[in-house]
Amino acid sequence: AFAVRGQSLDELAQQTPLVRYPLLTMLTARDLIDGGLRLEPTGRNPRHFTVGFDDLSEGVKGLMGCDGRTMTNPYHYG
């Protein structure tokens, strides 16, 4: 997961690695946390996080319960 902070989604979508993905799904940190998921910084990039959970089925339920919006990445190349 990448956090959109300090720059716009449009700017972030133009950068590696997001340009590799044809679709982007927007979720709020609040939705993820309310779904019982954790955001764990990876340490490599200050905007990059791992979405963590302890139980696979509960983690999937938590993700599916989030009110996300999927959009085409206009900067995708592949």
N, CA, C and O atoms as a Maestro MAE file, in Angstrom:
{
 s_m_m2io_version
 :::
 2.0.0
}

f_m_ct {
 s_m_title
 :::
 protein
 m_atom[312] {
  # First column is atom index #
  i_m_mmod_type
  r_m_x_coord
  r_m_y_coord
  r_m_z_coord
  i_m_residue_number
  s_m_chain_name
  s_m_pdb_residue_name
  s_m_pdb_atom_name
  i_m_atomic_number
  :::
  1 25 0.849 -1.172 0.000 1 A "ALA " " N  " 7
  2 3 0.000 0.000 0.000 1 A "ALA " " CA " 6
  3 2 0.896 1.237 0.000 1 A "ALA " " C  " 6
  4 15 1.955 1.257 0.628 1 A "ALA " " O  " 8
  5 25 0.450 2.264 -0.716 2 A "PHE " " N  " 7
  6 3 1.162 3.537 -0.740 2 A "PHE " " CA " 6
  7 2 0.261 4.613 -0.172 2 A "PHE " " C  " 6
  8 15 -0.913 4.704 -0.532 2 A "PHE " " O  " 8
  9 25 0.809 5.429 0.715 3 A "ALA " " N  " 7
  10 3 0.067 6.529 1.313 3 A "ALA " " CA " 6
  11 2 0.182 7.757 0.422 3 A "ALA " " C  " 6
  12 15 1.272 8.137 -0.005 3 A "ALA " " O  " 8
  13 25 -0.962 8.366 0.154 4 A "VAL " " N  " 7
  14 3 -0.983 9.616 -0.608 4 A "VAL " " CA " 6
  15 2 -0.882 10.735 0.419 4 A "VAL " " C  " 6
  16 15 -1.882 11.177 0.985 4 A "VAL " " O  " 8
  17 25 0.337 11.179 0.642 5 A "ARG " " N  " 7
  18 3 0.572 12.293 1.567 5 A "ARG " " CA " 6
  19 2 1.811 13.029 1.085 5 A "ARG " " C  " 6
  20 15 2.806 12.417 0.694 5 A "ARG " " O  " 8
  21 25 1.731 14.340 1.121 6 A "GLY " " N  " 7
  22 3 2.849 15.143 0.667 6 A "GLY " " CA " 6
  23 2 2.914 15.322 -0.836 6 A "GLY " " C  " 6
  24 15 3.765 16.058 -1.335 6 A "GLY " " O  " 8
  25 25 2.030 14.665 -1.563 7 A "GLN " " N  " 7
  26 3 1.893 14.864 -2.997 7 A "GLN " " CA " 6
  27 2 0.525 14.332 -3.410 7 A "GLN " " C  " 6
  28 15 -0.131 13.630 -2.640 7 A "GLN " " O  " 8
  29 25 0.104 14.661 -4.604 8 A "SER " " N  " 7
  30 3 -1.222 14.255 -5.048 8 A "SER " " CA " 6
  31 2 -1.204 12.815 -5.563 8 A "SER " " C  " 6
  32 15 -0.145 12.269 -5.873 8 A "SER " " O  " 8
  33 25 -2.373 12.219 -5.648 9 A "LEU " " N  " 7
  34 3 -2.490 10.880 -6.233 9 A "LEU " " CA " 6
  35 2 -1.981 10.893 -7.664 9 A "LEU " " C  " 6
  36 15 -1.322 9.947 -8.095 9 A "LEU " " O  " 8
  37 25 -2.277 11.947 -8.401 10 A "ASP " " N  " 7
  38 3 -1.821 12.058 -9.786 10 A "ASP " " CA " 6
  39 2 -0.293 12.001 -9.856 10 A "ASP " " C  " 6
  40 15 0.260 11.316 -10.716 10 A "ASP " " O  " 8
  41 25 0.386 12.713 -8.963 11 A "GLU " " N  " 7
  42 3 1.855 12.693 -8.946 11 A "GLU " " CA " 6
  43 2 2.390 11.312 -8.564 11 A "GLU " " C  " 6
  44 15 3.349 10.826 -9.164 11 A "GLU " " O  " 8
  45 25 1.776 10.692 -7.578 12 A "LEU " " N  " 7
  46 3 2.212 9.378 -7.121 12 A "LEU " " CA " 6
  47 2 2.006 8.320 -8.207 12 A "LEU " " C  " 6
  48 15 2.850 7.441 -8.380 12 A "LEU " " O  " 8
  49 25 0.898 8.397 -8.934 13 A "ALA " " N  " 7
  50 3 0.590 7.419 -9.979 13 A "ALA " " CA " 6
  51 2 1.583 7.458 -11.138 13 A "ALA " " C  " 6
  52 15 1.690 6.490 -11.890 13 A "ALA " " O  " 8
  53 25 2.304 8.556 -11.290 14 A "GLN " " N  " 7
  54 3 3.284 8.698 -12.383 14 A "GLN " " CA " 6
  55 2 4.643 8.102 -12.038 14 A "GLN " " C  " 6
  56 15 5.530 8.049 -12.890 14 A "GLN " " O  " 8
  57 25 4.813 7.655 -10.802 15 A "GLN " " N  " 7
  58 3 6.119 7.191 -10.340 15 A "GLN " " CA " 6
  59 2 6.182 5.663 -10.256 15 A "GLN " " C  " 6
  60 15 5.161 4.981 -10.166 15 A "GLN " " O  " 8
  61 25 7.419 5.151 -10.289 16 A "THR " " N  " 7
  62 3 7.643 3.733 -10.045 16 A "THR " " CA " 6
  63 2 7.390 3.488 -8.571 16 A "THR " " C  " 6
  64 15 7.814 4.310 -7.759 16 A "THR " " O  " 8
  65 25 6.748 2.446 -8.184 17 A "PRO " " N  " 7
  66 3 6.312 1.311 -8.978 17 A "PRO " " CA " 6
  67 2 4.883 1.420 -9.491 17 A "PRO " " C  " 6
  68 15 4.438 0.540 -10.229 17 A "PRO " " O  " 8
  69 25 4.140 2.477 -9.124 18 A "LEU " " N  " 7
  70 3 2.716 2.526 -9.476 18 A "LEU " " CA " 6
  71 2 2.459 2.564 -10.975 18 A "LEU " " C  " 6
  72 15 1.392 2.137 -11.414 18 A "LEU " " O  " 8
  73 25 3.398 3.060 -11.777 19 A "VAL " " N  " 7
  74 3 3.184 3.078 -13.229 19 A "VAL " " CA " 6
  75 2 3.068 1.668 -13.799 19 A "VAL " " C  " 6
  76 15 2.580 1.493 -14.916 19 A "VAL " " O  " 8
  77 25 3.504 0.677 -13.058 20 A "ARG " " N  " 7
  78 3 3.414 -0.714 -13.528 20 A "ARG " " CA " 6
  79 2 2.022 -1.305 -13.383 20 A "ARG " " C  " 6
  80 15 1.742 -2.365 -13.942 20 A "ARG " " O  " 8
  81 25 1.148 -0.641 -12.644 21 A "TYR " " N  " 7
  82 3 -0.173 -1.201 -12.353 21 A "TYR " " CA " 6
  83 2 -1.255 -0.514 -13.184 21 A "TYR " " C  " 6
  84 15 -1.373 0.711 -13.158 21 A "TYR " " O  " 8
  85 25 -2.052 -1.308 -13.928 22 A "PRO " " N  " 7
  86 3 -3.107 -0.717 -14.753 22 A "PRO " " CA " 6
  87 2 -4.286 -0.190 -13.938 22 A "PRO " " C  " 6
  88 15 -5.016 0.690 -14.395 22 A "PRO " " O  " 8
  89 25 -4.471 -0.728 -12.732 23 A "LEU " " N  " 7
  90 3 -5.570 -0.288 -11.870 23 A "LEU " " CA " 6
  91 2 -5.016 0.101 -10.509 23 A "LEU " " C  " 6
  92 15 -4.079 -0.521 -10.008 23 A "LEU " " O  " 8
  93 25 -5.599 1.128 -9.919 24 A "LEU " " N  " 7
  94 3 -5.250 1.566 -8.569 24 A "LEU " " CA " 6
  95 2 -6.514 1.554 -7.727 24 A "LEU " " C  " 6
  96 15 -7.567 1.998 -8.185 24 A "LEU " " O  " 8
  97 25 -6.425 1.056 -6.512 25 A "THR " " N  " 7
  98 3 -7.567 1.049 -5.615 25 A "THR " " CA " 6
  99 2 -7.272 1.976 -4.446 25 A "THR " " C  " 6
  100 15 -6.249 1.848 -3.774 25 A "THR " " O  " 8
  101 25 -8.175 2.898 -4.218 26 A "MET " " N  " 7
  102 3 -8.037 3.879 -3.146 26 A "MET " " CA " 6
  103 2 -8.835 3.409 -1.928 26 A "MET " " C  " 6
  104 15 -10.031 3.132 -2.019 26 A "MET " " O  " 8
  105 25 -8.150 3.327 -0.795 27 A "LEU " " N  " 7
  106 3 -8.775 3.005 0.491 27 A "LEU " " CA " 6
  107 2 -8.257 4.013 1.506 27 A "LEU " " C  " 6
  108 15 -7.145 4.522 1.366 27 A "LEU " " O  " 8
  109 25 -9.038 4.297 2.505 28 A "THR " " N  " 7
  110 3 -8.535 5.171 3.558 28 A "THR " " CA " 6
  111 2 -7.870 4.325 4.639 28 A "THR " " C  " 6
  112 15 -8.232 3.168 4.853 28 A "THR " " O  " 8
  113 25 -6.901 4.916 5.310 29 A "ALA " " N  " 7
  114 3 -6.259 4.230 6.432 29 A "ALA " " CA " 6
  115 2 -7.305 3.896 7.493 29 A "ALA " " C  " 6
  116 15 -7.248 2.832 8.110 29 A "ALA " " O  " 8
  117 25 -8.248 4.792 7.701 30 A "ARG " " N  " 7
  118 3 -9.301 4.556 8.694 30 A "ARG " " CA " 6
  119 2 -10.103 3.314 8.350 30 A "ARG " " C  " 6
  120 15 -10.392 2.507 9.233 30 A "ARG " " O  " 8
  121 25 -10.475 3.140 7.059 31 A "ASP " " N  " 7
  122 3 -11.229 1.947 6.650 31 A "ASP " " CA " 6
  123 2 -10.428 0.677 6.927 31 A "ASP " " C  " 6
  124 15 -10.978 -0.308 7.419 31 A "ASP " " O  " 8
  125 25 -9.139 0.695 6.616 32 A "LEU " " N  " 7
  126 3 -8.300 -0.479 6.852 32 A "LEU " " CA " 6
  127 2 -8.211 -0.803 8.347 32 A "LEU " " C  " 6
  128 15 -8.359 -1.957 8.748 32 A "LEU " " O  " 8
  129 25 -7.973 0.205 9.148 33 A "ILE " " N  " 7
  130 3 -7.859 0.002 10.599 33 A "ILE " " CA " 6
  131 2 -9.191 -0.459 11.182 33 A "ILE " " C  " 6
  132 15 -9.223 -1.370 12.009 33 A "ILE " " O  " 8
  133 25 -10.291 0.167 10.756 34 A "ASP " " N  " 7
  134 3 -11.616 -0.243 11.224 34 A "ASP " " CA " 6
  135 2 -11.948 -1.674 10.794 34 A "ASP " " C  " 6
  136 15 -12.748 -2.350 11.440 34 A "ASP " " O  " 8
  137 25 -11.328 -2.133 9.698 35 A "GLY " " N  " 7
  138 3 -11.528 -3.504 9.223 35 A "GLY " " CA " 6
  139 2 -10.648 -4.509 9.941 35 A "GLY " " C  " 6
  140 15 -10.611 -5.681 9.565 35 A "GLY " " O  " 8
  141 25 -9.931 -4.062 10.978 36 A "GLY " " N  " 7
  142 3 -9.098 -4.965 11.756 36 A "GLY " " CA " 6
  143 2 -7.724 -5.205 11.158 36 A "GLY " " C  " 6
  144 15 -7.035 -6.149 11.545 36 A "GLY " " O  " 8
  145 25 -7.322 -4.365 10.223 37 A "LEU " " N  " 7
  146 3 -6.029 -4.512 9.556 37 A "LEU " " CA " 6
  147 2 -5.021 -3.523 10.137 37 A "LEU " " C  " 6
  148 15 -5.391 -2.536 10.773 37 A "LEU " " O  " 8
  149 25 -3.741 -3.810 9.906 38 A "ARG " " N  " 7
  150 3 -2.674 -2.931 10.374 38 A "ARG " " CA " 6
  151 2 -1.926 -2.347 9.183 38 A "ARG " " C  " 6
  152 15 -1.812 -2.986 8.137 38 A "ARG " " O  " 8
  153 25 -1.423 -1.146 9.347 39 A "LEU " " N  " 7
  154 3 -0.524 -0.542 8.360 39 A "LEU " " CA " 6
  155 2 0.866 -0.517 8.976 39 A "LEU " " C  " 6
  156 15 1.107 0.171 9.968 39 A "LEU " " O  " 8
  157 25 1.775 -1.275 8.378 40 A "GLU " " N  " 7
  158 3 3.125 -1.404 8.918 40 A "GLU " " CA " 6
  159 2 4.111 -0.787 7.940 40 A "GLU " " C  " 6
  160 15 4.197 -1.236 6.797 40 A "GLU " " O  " 8
  161 25 4.870 0.247 8.364 41 A "PRO " " N  " 7
  162 3 5.837 0.859 7.457 41 A "PRO " " CA " 6
  163 2 6.898 -0.158 7.033 41 A "PRO " " C  " 6
  164 15 7.382 -0.943 7.849 41 A "PRO " " O  " 8
  165 25 7.249 -0.132 5.754 42 A "THR " " N  " 7
  166 3 8.255 -1.073 5.262 42 A "THR " " CA " 6
  167 2 9.664 -0.584 5.526 42 A "THR " " C  " 6
  168 15 10.599 -1.382 5.593 42 A "THR " " O  " 8
  169 25 9.826 0.736 5.680 43 A "GLY " " N  " 7
  170 3 11.142 1.300 5.931 43 A "GLY " " CA " 6
  171 2 11.895 1.658 4.664 43 A "GLY " " C  " 6
  172 15 12.861 2.419 4.722 43 A "GLY " " O  " 8
  173 25 11.479 1.129 3.520 44 A "ARG " " N  " 7
  174 3 12.171 1.422 2.262 44 A "ARG " " CA " 6
  175 2 11.758 2.764 1.691 44 A "ARG " " C  " 6
  176 15 12.586 3.522 1.187 44 A "ARG " " O  " 8
  177 25 10.504 3.039 1.774 45 A "ASN " " N  " 7
  178 3 9.938 4.258 1.201 45 A "ASN " " CA " 6
  179 2 8.969 4.796 2.248 45 A "ASN " " C  " 6
  180 15 8.110 4.045 2.710 45 A "ASN " " O  " 8
  181 25 9.071 6.066 2.641 46 A "PRO " " N  " 7
  182 3 8.192 6.581 3.689 46 A "PRO " " CA " 6
  183 2 6.707 6.554 3.337 46 A "PRO " " C  " 6
  184 15 5.863 6.717 4.218 46 A "PRO " " O  " 8
  185 25 6.382 6.355 2.078 47 A "ARG " " N  " 7
  186 3 4.976 6.262 1.660 47 A "ARG " " CA " 6
  187 2 4.492 4.823 1.536 47 A "ARG " " C  " 6
  188 15 3.302 4.601 1.310 47 A "ARG " " O  " 8
  189 25 5.386 3.829 1.679 48 A "HIS " " N  " 7
  190 3 5.020 2.431 1.449 48 A "HIS " " CA " 6
  191 2 4.734 1.703 2.760 48 A "HIS " " C  " 6
  192 15 5.508 1.789 3.713 48 A "HIS " " O  " 8
  193 25 3.622 0.991 2.795 49 A "PHE " " N  " 7
  194 3 3.190 0.242 3.969 49 A "PHE " " CA " 6
  195 2 2.760 -1.161 3.565 49 A "PHE " " C  " 6
  196 15 2.278 -1.383 2.455 49 A "PHE " " O  " 8
  197 25 2.942 -2.096 4.479 50 A "THR " " N  " 7
  198 3 2.385 -3.436 4.329 50 A "THR " " CA " 6
  199 2 1.067 -3.448 5.080 50 A "THR " " C  " 6
  200 15 0.976 -2.935 6.195 50 A "THR " " O  " 8
  201 25 0.041 -4.035 4.468 51 A "VAL " " N  " 7
  202 3 -1.237 -4.212 5.148 51 A "VAL " " CA " 6
  203 2 -1.127 -5.545 5.892 51 A "VAL " " C  " 6
  204 15 -1.021 -6.606 5.276 51 A "VAL " " O  " 8
  205 25 -1.154 -5.472 7.217 52 A "GLY " " N  " 7
  206 3 -0.941 -6.663 8.029 52 A "GLY " " CA " 6
  207 2 -2.210 -7.168 8.677 52 A "GLY " " C  " 6
  208 15 -3.133 -6.406 8.967 52 A "GLY " " O  " 8
  209 25 -2.235 -8.482 8.898 53 A "PHE " " N  " 7
  210 3 -3.327 -9.136 9.617 53 A "PHE " " CA " 6
  211 2 -2.793 -10.466 10.134 53 A "PHE " " C  " 6
  212 15 -1.794 -10.975 9.625 53 A "PHE " " O  " 8
  213 25 -3.456 -11.033 11.147 54 A "ASP " " N  " 7
  214 3 -2.985 -12.267 11.767 54 A "ASP " " CA " 6
  215 2 -3.685 -13.511 11.222 54 A "ASP " " C  " 6
  216 15 -3.107 -14.598 11.231 54 A "ASP " " O  " 8
  217 25 -4.897 -13.366 10.759 55 A "ASP " " N  " 7
  218 3 -5.681 -14.506 10.286 55 A "ASP " " CA " 6
  219 2 -6.111 -14.235 8.848 55 A "ASP " " C  " 6
  220 15 -6.716 -13.199 8.569 55 A "ASP " " O  " 8
  221 25 -5.806 -15.150 7.936 56 A "LEU " " N  " 7
  222 3 -6.083 -14.930 6.516 56 A "LEU " " CA " 6
  223 2 -7.554 -14.667 6.251 56 A "LEU " " C  " 6
  224 15 -7.885 -13.696 5.571 56 A "LEU " " O  " 8
  225 25 -8.455 -15.511 6.773 57 A "SER " " N  " 7
  226 3 -9.866 -15.268 6.452 57 A "SER " " CA " 6
  227 2 -10.384 -13.968 7.039 57 A "SER " " C  " 6
  228 15 -11.194 -13.284 6.414 57 A "SER " " O  " 8
  229 25 -9.922 -13.620 8.239 58 A "GLU " " N  " 7
  230 3 -10.332 -12.342 8.833 58 A "GLU " " CA " 6
  231 2 -9.722 -11.164 8.061 58 A "GLU " " C  " 6
  232 15 -10.369 -10.131 7.891 58 A "GLU " " O  " 8
  233 25 -8.496 -11.318 7.602 59 A "GLY " " N  " 7
  234 3 -7.856 -10.273 6.811 59 A "GLY " " CA " 6
  235 2 -8.586 -10.033 5.504 59 A "GLY " " C  " 6
  236 15 -8.796 -8.887 5.104 59 A "GLY " " O  " 8
  237 25 -8.974 -11.119 4.832 60 A "VAL " " N  " 7
  238 3 -9.729 -10.995 3.574 60 A "VAL " " CA " 6
  239 2 -11.065 -10.319 3.843 60 A "VAL " " C  " 6
  240 15 -11.482 -9.440 3.089 60 A "VAL " " O  " 8
  241 25 -11.745 -10.733 4.929 61 A "LYS " " N  " 7
  242 3 -13.023 -10.090 5.284 61 A "LYS " " CA " 6
  243 2 -12.834 -8.603 5.543 61 A "LYS " " C  " 6
  244 15 -13.639 -7.779 5.109 61 A "LYS " " O  " 8
  245 25 -11.761 -8.269 6.255 62 A "GLY " " N  " 7
  246 3 -11.483 -6.864 6.550 62 A "GLY " " CA " 6
  247 2 -11.259 -6.059 5.285 62 A "GLY " " C  " 6
  248 15 -11.781 -4.951 5.157 62 A "GLY " " O  " 8
  249 25 -10.483 -6.604 4.341 63 A "LEU " " N  " 7
  250 3 -10.253 -5.905 3.063 63 A "LEU " " CA " 6
  251 2 -11.537 -5.780 2.254 63 A "LEU " " C  " 6
  252 15 -11.823 -4.723 1.692 63 A "LEU " " O  " 8
  253 25 -12.304 -6.855 2.196 64 A "MET " " N  " 7
  254 3 -13.546 -6.833 1.418 64 A "MET " " CA " 6
  255 2 -14.574 -5.865 2.007 64 A "MET " " C  " 6
  256 15 -15.441 -5.359 1.293 64 A "MET " " O  " 8
  257 25 -14.470 -5.614 3.313 65 A "GLY " " N  " 7
  258 3 -15.395 -4.692 3.960 65 A "GLY " " CA " 6
  259 2 -15.046 -3.223 3.771 65 A "GLY " " C  " 6
  260 15 -15.832 -2.345 4.125 65 A "GLY " " O  " 8
  261 25 -13.871 -2.954 3.214 66 A "CYS " " N  " 7
  262 3 -13.464 -1.566 2.982 66 A "CYS " " CA " 6
  263 2 -14.201 -0.991 1.781 66 A "CYS " " C  " 6
  264 15 -14.452 -1.683 0.795 66 A "CYS " " O  " 8
  265 25 -14.538 0.268 1.884 67 A "ASP " " N  " 7
  266 3 -15.240 0.956 0.806 67 A "ASP " " CA " 6
  267 2 -14.212 1.606 -0.115 67 A "ASP " " C  " 6
  268 15 -13.965 2.809 -0.035 67 A "ASP " " O  " 8
  269 25 -13.620 0.803 -0.982 68 A "GLY " " N  " 7
  270 3 -12.575 1.299 -1.878 68 A "GLY " " CA " 6
  271 2 -13.119 1.744 -3.221 68 A "GLY " " C  " 6
  272 15 -14.242 1.412 -3.602 68 A "GLY " " O  " 8
  273 25 -12.310 2.491 -3.918 69 A "ARG " " N  " 7
  274 3 -12.636 2.965 -5.264 69 A "ARG " " CA " 6
  275 2 -11.479 2.563 -6.174 69 A "ARG " " C  " 6
  276 15 -10.333 2.947 -5.942 69 A "ARG " " O  " 8
  277 25 -11.793 1.785 -7.213 70 A "THR " " N  " 7
  278 3 -10.774 1.361 -8.163 70 A "THR " " CA " 6
  279 2 -10.856 2.234 -9.399 70 A "THR " " C  " 6
  280 15 -11.939 2.532 -9.902 70 A "THR " " O  " 8
  281 25 -9.688 2.639 -9.877 71 A "MET " " N  " 7
  282 3 -9.644 3.504 -11.057 71 A "MET " " CA " 6
  283 2 -8.529 3.037 -11.985 71 A "MET " " C  " 6
  284 15 -7.574 2.389 -11.554 71 A "MET " " O  " 8
  285 25 -8.661 3.369 -13.244 72 A "THR " " N  " 7
  286 3 -7.615 3.081 -14.217 72 A "THR " " CA " 6
  287 2 -6.460 4.030 -13.986 72 A "THR " " C  " 6
  288 15 -6.659 5.225 -13.768 72 A "THR " " O  " 8
  289 25 -5.251 3.496 -14.034 73 A "ASN " " N  " 7
  290 3 -4.067 4.337 -13.888 73 A "ASN " " CA " 6
  291 2 -3.705 4.899 -15.269 73 A "ASN " " C  " 6
  292 15 -3.243 4.157 -16.135 73 A "ASN " " O  " 8
  293 25 -3.909 6.196 -15.475 74 A "PRO " " N  " 7
  294 3 -3.638 6.776 -16.793 74 A "PRO " " CA " 6
  295 2 -2.150 6.778 -17.157 74 A "PRO " " C  " 6
  296 15 -1.800 6.999 -18.316 74 A "PRO " " O  " 8
  297 25 -1.280 6.535 -16.182 75 A "TYR " " N  " 7
  298 3 0.165 6.556 -16.440 75 A "TYR " " CA " 6
  299 2 0.756 5.150 -16.563 75 A "TYR " " C  " 6
  300 15 1.972 4.991 -16.665 75 A "TYR " " O  " 8
  301 25 -0.096 4.147 -16.553 76 A "HIS " " N  " 7
  302 3 0.366 2.755 -16.649 76 A "HIS " " CA " 6
  303 2 1.092 2.520 -17.968 76 A "HIS " " C  " 6
  304 15 0.649 2.962 -19.028 76 A "HIS " " O  " 8
  305 25 2.195 1.829 -17.882 77 A "TYR " " N  " 7
  306 3 2.875 1.335 -19.082 77 A "TYR " " CA " 6
  307 2 3.237 -0.112 -18.816 77 A "TYR " " C  " 6
  308 15 3.484 -0.503 -17.675 77 A "TYR " " O  " 8
  309 25 3.266 -0.881 -19.846 78 A "GLY " " N  " 7
  310 3 3.573 -2.289 -19.604 78 A "GLY " " CA " 6
  311 2 3.778 -2.971 -20.842 78 A "GLY " " C  " 6
  312 15 4.049 -4.171 -20.847 78 A "GLY " " O  " 8
  :::
 }
 m_bond[311] {
  # First column is bond index #
  i_m_from
  i_m_to
  i_m_order
  :::
  1 1 2 1
  2 2 3 1
  3 3 4 2
  4 3 5 1
  5 5 6 1
  6 6 7 1
  7 7 8 2
  8 7 9 1
  9 9 10 1
  10 10 11 1
  11 11 12 2
  12 11 13 1
  13 13 14 1
  14 14 15 1
  15 15 16 2
  16 15 17 1
  17 17 18 1
  18 18 19 1
  19 19 20 2
  20 19 21 1
  21 21 22 1
  22 22 23 1
  23 23 24 2
  24 23 25 1
  25 25 26 1
  26 26 27 1
  27 27 28 2
  28 27 29 1
  29 29 30 1
  30 30 31 1
  31 31 32 2
  32 31 33 1
  33 33 34 1
  34 34 35 1
  35 35 36 2
  36 35 37 1
  37 37 38 1
  38 38 39 1
  39 39 40 2
  40 39 41 1
  41 41 42 1
  42 42 43 1
  43 43 44 2
  44 43 45 1
  45 45 46 1
  46 46 47 1
  47 47 48 2
  48 47 49 1
  49 49 50 1
  50 50 51 1
  51 51 52 2
  52 51 53 1
  53 53 54 1
  54 54 55 1
  55 55 56 2
  56 55 57 1
  57 57 58 1
  58 58 59 1
  59 59 60 2
  60 59 61 1
  61 61 62 1
  62 62 63 1
  63 63 64 2
  64 63 65 1
  65 65 66 1
  66 66 67 1
  67 67 68 2
  68 67 69 1
  69 69 70 1
  70 70 71 1
  71 71 72 2
  72 71 73 1
  73 73 74 1
  74 74 75 1
  75 75 76 2
  76 75 77 1
  77 77 78 1
  78 78 79 1
  79 79 80 2
  80 79 81 1
  81 81 82 1
  82 82 83 1
  83 83 84 2
  84 83 85 1
  85 85 86 1
  86 86 87 1
  87 87 88 2
  88 87 89 1
  89 89 90 1
  90 90 91 1
  91 91 92 2
  92 91 93 1
  93 93 94 1
  94 94 95 1
  95 95 96 2
  96 95 97 1
  97 97 98 1
  98 98 99 1
  99 99 100 2
  100 99 101 1
  101 101 102 1
  102 102 103 1
  103 103 104 2
  104 103 105 1
  105 105 106 1
  106 106 107 1
  107 107 108 2
  108 107 109 1
  109 109 110 1
  110 110 111 1
  111 111 112 2
  112 111 113 1
  113 113 114 1
  114 114 115 1
  115 115 116 2
  116 115 117 1
  117 117 118 1
  118 118 119 1
  119 119 120 2
  120 119 121 1
  121 121 122 1
  122 122 123 1
  123 123 124 2
  124 123 125 1
  125 125 126 1
  126 126 127 1
  127 127 128 2
  128 127 129 1
  129 129 130 1
  130 130 131 1
  131 131 132 2
  132 131 133 1
  133 133 134 1
  134 134 135 1
  135 135 136 2
  136 135 137 1
  137 137 138 1
  138 138 139 1
  139 139 140 2
  140 139 141 1
  141 141 142 1
  142 142 143 1
  143 143 144 2
  144 143 145 1
  145 145 146 1
  146 146 147 1
  147 147 148 2
  148 147 149 1
  149 149 150 1
  150 150 151 1
  151 151 152 2
  152 151 153 1
  153 153 154 1
  154 154 155 1
  155 155 156 2
  156 155 157 1
  157 157 158 1
  158 158 159 1
  159 159 160 2
  160 159 161 1
  161 161 162 1
  162 162 163 1
  163 163 164 2
  164 163 165 1
  165 165 166 1
  166 166 167 1
  167 167 168 2
  168 167 169 1
  169 169 170 1
  170 170 171 1
  171 171 172 2
  172 171 173 1
  173 173 174 1
  174 174 175 1
  175 175 176 2
  176 175 177 1
  177 177 178 1
  178 178 179 1
  179 179 180 2
  180 179 181 1
  181 181 182 1
  182 182 183 1
  183 183 184 2
  184 183 185 1
  185 185 186 1
  186 186 187 1
  187 187 188 2
  188 187 189 1
  189 189 190 1
  190 190 191 1
  191 191 192 2
  192 191 193 1
  193 193 194 1
  194 194 195 1
  195 195 196 2
  196 195 197 1
  197 197 198 1
  198 198 199 1
  199 199 200 2
  200 199 201 1
  201 201 202 1
  202 202 203 1
  203 203 204 2
  204 203 205 1
  205 205 206 1
  206 206 207 1
  207 207 208 2
  208 207 209 1
  209 209 210 1
  210 210 211 1
  211 211 212 2
  212 211 213 1
  213 213 214 1
  214 214 215 1
  215 215 216 2
  216 215 217 1
  217 217 218 1
  218 218 219 1
  219 219 220 2
  220 219 221 1
  221 221 222 1
  222 222 223 1
  223 223 224 2
  224 223 225 1
  225 225 226 1
  226 226 227 1
  227 227 228 2
  228 227 229 1
  229 229 230 1
  230 230 231 1
  231 231 232 2
  232 231 233 1
  233 233 234 1
  234 234 235 1
  235 235 236 2
  236 235 237 1
  237 237 238 1
  238 238 239 1
  239 239 240 2
  240 239 241 1
  241 241 242 1
  242 242 243 1
  243 243 244 2
  244 243 245 1
  245 245 246 1
  246 246 247 1
  247 247 248 2
  248 247 249 1
  249 249 250 1
  250 250 251 1
  251 251 252 2
  252 251 253 1
  253 253 254 1
  254 254 255 1
  255 255 256 2
  256 255 257 1
  257 257 258 1
  258 258 259 1
  259 259 260 2
  260 259 261 1
  261 261 262 1
  262 262 263 1
  263 263 264 2
  264 263 265 1
  265 265 266 1
  266 266 267 1
  267 267 268 2
  268 267 269 1
  269 269 270 1
  270 270 271 1
  271 271 272 2
  272 271 273 1
  273 273 274 1
  274 274 275 1
  275 275 276 2
  276 275 277 1
  277 277 278 1
  278 278 279 1
  279 279 280 2
  280 279 281 1
  281 281 282 1
  282 282 283 1
  283 283 284 2
  284 283 285 1
  285 285 286 1
  286 286 287 1
  287 287 288 2
  288 287 289 1
  289 289 290 1
  290 290 291 1
  291 291 292 2
  292 291 293 1
  293 293 294 1
  294 294 295 1
  295 295 296 2
  296 295 297 1
  297 297 298 1
  298 298 299 1
  299 299 300 2
  300 299 301 1
  301 301 302 1
  302 302 303 1
  303 303 304 2
  304 303 305 1
  305 305 306 1
  306 306 307 1
  307 307 308 2
  308 307 309 1
  309 309 310 1
  310 310 311 1
  311 311 312 2
  :::
 }
}
